[in-house]
Structures are given as structure tokens and as C-alpha cells.
Amino acid sequence: MSIQETIHEQVTTHPVVLYMKGTPQFPQCGFSHAAVQMLNACGIDKFFSVNVLADAEIRQGIKDYSQWPTVPQLYVNGEFVGGCDIMREMYQAGELQQLLAKQAA
């Protein structure tokens, strides 16, 4: 399976996926930490996460897959939502909570 196929399988078989630096329990950058905090604040405490620092092929592959240059990257129901800045804007507008409300139920 190619790295793109692996990523596609990850984002389409899990309702909420966060590609991040580190793990939800031990984020390795401030942006990943903020992304985890926003998910938790939306009632999402269990989600599929991928530590891009553990695999250089995934780290580059996710950037190619989304055509987005930075990590973290959030996917909900197979759709790319965005990185930390977009998550923050959506959270402040109440949009992230609405998007994730069905996942927390």
C-alpha cells in the first residue's frame, strides 16, 4: 500500500483524525497542543491521531495528500478541515463545535 493509500484509509475509516507532532497525551509543538485542546473543548477526547514525527514518509505524505504545507491537520468524516489557525477561527466562530457535535454524541 502506498503512503497516499495509507493516509486515505486513515482519514476515511475514522470519524476524526488529527495528524500532529507528538501524541494527544504529549504534543511536541504548540500548534499540535492547541489543536488537541480545541478538540477536547468540543467534547472530542478520543480521536485517531498520527504522530508525523515518527515517520518521515507520513510527514511529507500528509502535506502532499492535503496540499497543505503544515501540521497539525484535522480531518472530519474524510474531509480536510484545516490546520491550527483554521481550527482556531472555526472554534471562535462556533463552527468547529457544530462540525464535531455529531462525533461527540
Buried (B, 14 or more C-beta within 10 A) or exposed (E): EEBEEBBBEBBEEBBBBBBBBBBBEEBBBEBBBBBBBBBEEBEBEEBBBBBBBEBEEBBEBBBEBBEBEEBBBBBBBEEBBBBBEBBBEBBEEEBBBEBBEEBEE
